[in-house]
Amino acid sequence: MAKGEIKLMVNGKRLDGRLPEQLRDIEMKLGVVSRADGSAMVRFGNTIAVAAVYGPRELYPRYLQESRGGILRVRYNMAPFSVTDRKSPGPDRRSVEISKVIRLALEPVIFLGEFPKATIDVFVEILQADGSTRVTGINAASLALASAGIPMKDMVTACSVGKIGDTLILDLNGIEDNNSEADISFAFMPSKEKVTLFQMDGNLITEEIKRLLEVAKDACKKIYEMQKGVIREKYR
Amino acid sequence: MNEKREIVLPGELIGEKLGRKVGFGAYFEGERVFAKVLGIPRVEENEISVIPFAGVYIPRIGDKIIGIISSVEVSGWMVDINSPYAAFLPLSEGVREFVDTSRTDISGFFDAGDVIFCTVSKVTKNKTIQVSMRDIGNKKLYGGVIVKVSPNKIPRIIGRAGSMISIIKERTKCEVYTGRNGVVWLKGENKAKAIAAILTVEKESHTVGLTEKIEKLLSE
């Protein structure tokens, strides 16, 4: 199936009835993994990510220990039943890359220097995948880190933006992800206004990127308000 | 009964520095102070800090903690202190008398599995931890049971000037030791009741009127 064969925009609306710059419905929950130090579930439409945080805890084998500060380990994993064709379980090239991308998106906000020789482990499980899984995972991981009491500079919020046909869109779902002209995964520190992840696939011109950045920042701020809301609700 | 309290997320602005000390759970950029952890902000006359809701125990000098001896070394003991870092108890800090290590088996003083009430005596920058038995009140704890709670809830379990813990001790006639590292040691006949009370405090630490609730629970 060639790109653009499916009509993704009908009368200015997307296949799921959303406007170009509209987020899917978002649900967030804290404390879904009771044995973890902190955990969260985030749902973007049909995409569900569960994140669990353990630590700071002792790091073994010993050669991995860093005297200058702790290390962050992230494992992103898709459940075999998360996609329509069964995904063979276990790490593959894609999930190893995404694990690293999530780690790099979270590392700048965590005060790792306070925990020399220790590790913080983040596990991101995708239970249901319908596009934008890595940004959903980042949102869940950030909530889980906060509820585990990890010292952080700021929260991290993330969303995806892209382009179908000539239209710039926000929060891609599965079909849009596979058939778009371009898509960007974007993570952002909402109160510091700093970008921690910017990953693009496809072709865009400078003006489009500038516009998408604005759209993504606004969306991230909305997501941040939701994160605030769910935490306030839990500890009220 | 829940009072509305202010809660800050990491990265939220707490206030201006104005020459004050930036304490636990906060950091500053220029003159502005931000929260570092999720918790309740405390802005006082000379210090700004955040009381966290969660987190592991990070040792600080002077903390009274409960440790479990994990192994016996040549001239000291390794102690598990419920933290990402293990602590070392040197022979000289553990025993008052002179001990000739070439002739004595020091497991006679403390052996693996023993529970000790000790003080954090040394913390280096890269978190090498040393504990000591030299302080007043430090001792080996015989028998009893151990309950682990979140280290951030220990001040609530102790209560203002020890009010909560003294109620628990008095009503259950239990011997109770609380360590800053989130380990509570209990001994006595009514320990089941005391444990229930402690776990209730941990679970409902953020609610108002907890002391009355615990008194009620214990008088049942």
Interface residues (C-beta under 8 A of the other chain):
Chain A: D37 G38 G55 P56 R57 E58 S67 R68 V109 F111 E114 F115 P116 K117 A118 A146 S147 A148 G149 I150 P151 M152 K153 D154 M155 M189 P190 S191 K192 Q227 K228 I231 R232 Y235 R236
Chain B: N2 K4 I7 L9 P10 G11 E12 L13 G25 Y27 F34 K36 V37 L38 G39 P52 F53 A54 G55 V56 I58 P84 Y85 A86 K125 N126 K127 N152 H206
